[in-house]
Amino acid sequence: MKNKIFVKEIPSYIIYYSDGVISDFSKITEFVLKTGEECAKANPNLKCISPDYCYVSYLDEEYKEKDIKVRYAQAVEDYGKETDNIKFMKSDKITVVCIYHKGSYENLRDSYNVIIKYIEDNGYEIIDNPRECYIDGCWNKESEDDYLTKIEFPVKKVSQIN
């Protein structure tokens, strides 16, 4: 699975999302959980789609390690009640180039480098912020070696490579 890159279509979904700023990457889980709790409180009957689709995207124009702008998004079955922090929208159908990253989040940069090289070498253009889909992490695995994250880059094909 390591460094296996694939291209897939993500359908259009209704999503709830929250944008915010975290002090550093260690605050991602806290931000995600707080967002989910706030949405559930305002929308106790709202159901996530099955299979589940959620992600964190980074909204800054460049890599930052402090005061990072993030968005957490979760695909749901229907629109719900918005709050000051929770918003709803219909996402666009997109093509993404993906890679699975196994292991610690500290090594995500290695997988980012591999996928960016693939995108450049295969005639794709990045059209939106990358997404991290946390499949396995501290909530269900004891060892960071067992964490599994899918990295997605929304892309469009711009040229044919010979």
C-alpha positions as MATLAB code, in Angstrom:
seq = 'MKNKIFVKEIPSYIIYYSDGVISDFSKITEFVLKTGEECAKANPNLKCISPDYCYVSYLDEEYKEKDIKVRYAQAVEDYGKETDNIKFMKSDKITVVCIYHKGSYENLRDSYNVIIKYIEDNGYEIIDNPRECYIDGCWNKESEDDYLTKIEFPVKKVSQIN';
ca = [
       0.000    0.000    0.000;
       2.915    2.354    0.697;
       3.327    4.937   -2.092;
       0.496    3.379   -4.134;
      -1.079    6.285   -5.971;
      -4.516    6.145   -7.556;
      -6.991    8.499   -9.188;
     -10.663    8.493   -8.256;
     -13.830   10.501   -8.652;
     -15.407   12.014   -5.556;
     -19.141   12.552   -6.114;
     -21.013   15.659   -5.108;
     -22.120   15.530   -1.465;
     -23.994   17.649    1.025;
     -21.372   18.479    3.623;
     -21.259   20.299    6.882;
     -18.012   22.086    7.542;
     -16.248   24.390    9.917;
     -13.289   26.656    9.210;
     -10.910   27.670   11.954;
      -7.331   28.312   12.997;
      -5.334   25.813   15.032;
      -2.152   26.744   16.866;
      -0.266   23.713   15.484;
      -0.864   20.300   13.894;
      -1.315   18.603   17.275;
      -4.691   20.398   17.570;
      -6.308   18.740   14.521;
      -8.085   15.981   16.457;
      -9.429   18.474   18.988;
     -10.749   20.702   16.173;
     -12.440   17.766   14.414;
     -14.075   16.473   17.608;
     -15.276   19.947   18.635;
     -16.787   20.495   15.184;
     -18.592   17.145   15.262;
     -19.942   17.786   18.760;
     -21.244   21.238   17.792;
     -22.947   19.884   14.671;
     -24.510   16.979   16.597;
     -25.834   19.333   19.278;
     -27.514   21.549   16.656;
     -28.603   18.571   14.497;
     -29.194   15.507   16.690;
     -30.903   13.545   13.886;
     -28.386   14.338   11.121;
     -26.770   11.228    9.673;
     -23.408   10.846    7.987;
     -23.376    9.140    4.605;
     -22.341    5.514    4.319;
     -19.616    4.776    3.512;
     -18.277    7.671    5.558;
     -16.462   10.547    3.849;
     -14.818   13.328    5.816;
     -11.597   15.280    5.545;
      -9.422   18.083    6.846;
      -8.044   20.585    4.351;
      -5.479   23.284    4.918;
      -6.585   26.706    3.706;
      -3.308   28.623    3.839;
      -1.558   29.407    0.568;
       1.682   27.898    1.866;
       2.909   25.343    4.374;
       2.753   26.635    7.945;
       3.505   25.010   11.296;
       1.771   27.590   13.516;
      -1.611   29.354   13.329;
      -2.840   27.048   10.555;
      -6.153   27.722    8.768;
      -8.113   24.486    8.475;
     -11.479   23.196    7.315;
     -13.115   20.047    8.619;
     -15.828   18.678    6.321;
     -18.178   15.716    6.778;
     -20.551   14.348    4.117;
     -24.110   13.971    5.424;
     -27.477   12.773    4.134;
     -29.248   16.152    4.264;
     -28.856   19.818    5.092;
     -29.102   20.732    8.755;
     -29.316   23.745   11.005;
     -26.323   26.068   10.735;
     -24.601   27.658   13.725;
     -21.977   30.392   13.987;
     -19.299   27.779   13.211;
     -21.142   25.014   11.325;
     -22.137   25.636    7.715;
     -23.662   23.408    5.021;
     -23.029   23.294    1.281;
     -23.172   21.009   -1.723;
     -19.677   20.024   -2.814;
     -18.692   19.709   -6.453;
     -17.922   16.360   -8.069;
     -14.131   16.251   -8.406;
     -11.232   14.084   -9.508;
      -8.575   13.446   -6.887;
      -5.135   11.894   -6.946;
      -4.713    9.874   -3.740;
      -2.034    8.169   -1.705;
      -2.312    6.193    1.533;
       0.109    7.170    4.277;
       0.791    4.524    6.915;
       2.375    5.656   10.163;
       2.980    8.776   12.161;
       1.608   12.136   11.052;
       5.138   13.503   11.513;
       6.110   11.666    8.308;
       3.189   12.896    6.176;
       5.607   15.171    4.308;
       7.212   12.105    2.680;
       3.861   11.004    1.201;
       3.082   14.574    0.117;
       6.392   14.682   -1.787;
       5.612   11.401   -3.574;
       2.090   12.424   -4.607;
       3.138   15.912   -5.754;
       5.841   14.388   -7.963;
       3.245   12.009   -9.439;
       0.877   14.916  -10.151;
       3.650   16.897  -11.873;
       4.929   13.886  -13.862;
       1.478   12.820  -15.091;
       0.033   16.032  -16.500;
      -2.283   17.049  -13.679;
      -2.911   20.484  -12.245;
      -3.868   20.928   -8.584;
      -7.186   22.838   -8.463;
      -7.956   22.989   -4.736;
      -6.399   22.463   -1.320;
      -5.178   18.973   -0.440;
      -7.312   16.882    1.904;
      -6.389   14.448    4.639;
      -8.862   11.661    5.393;
      -8.002   10.057    8.726;
      -8.910    6.381    8.515;
      -7.076    5.002   11.549;
      -5.574    7.127   14.321;
      -5.377    7.727   18.064;
      -9.108    6.980   18.433;
      -8.730    3.322   17.372;
      -5.013    2.432   17.235;
      -2.502    2.209   20.062;
       0.623    2.668   17.938;
       1.333    5.550   15.562;
       2.843    2.916   13.252;
      -0.735    1.723   12.621;
      -2.207    5.130   11.741;
      -3.630    5.311    8.210;
      -4.293    8.576    6.378;
      -5.485    9.040    2.804;
      -4.131   12.208    1.180;
      -6.227   13.575   -1.697;
      -5.331   16.327   -4.153;
      -8.214   17.699   -6.255;
      -6.866   17.872   -9.822;
      -7.674   18.321  -13.476;
      -5.822   16.770  -16.387;
      -3.936   19.443  -18.332;
      -1.740   17.530  -20.729;
      -0.843   14.151  -22.062;
       2.568   12.822  -21.065;
       4.340   10.723  -23.716;
];
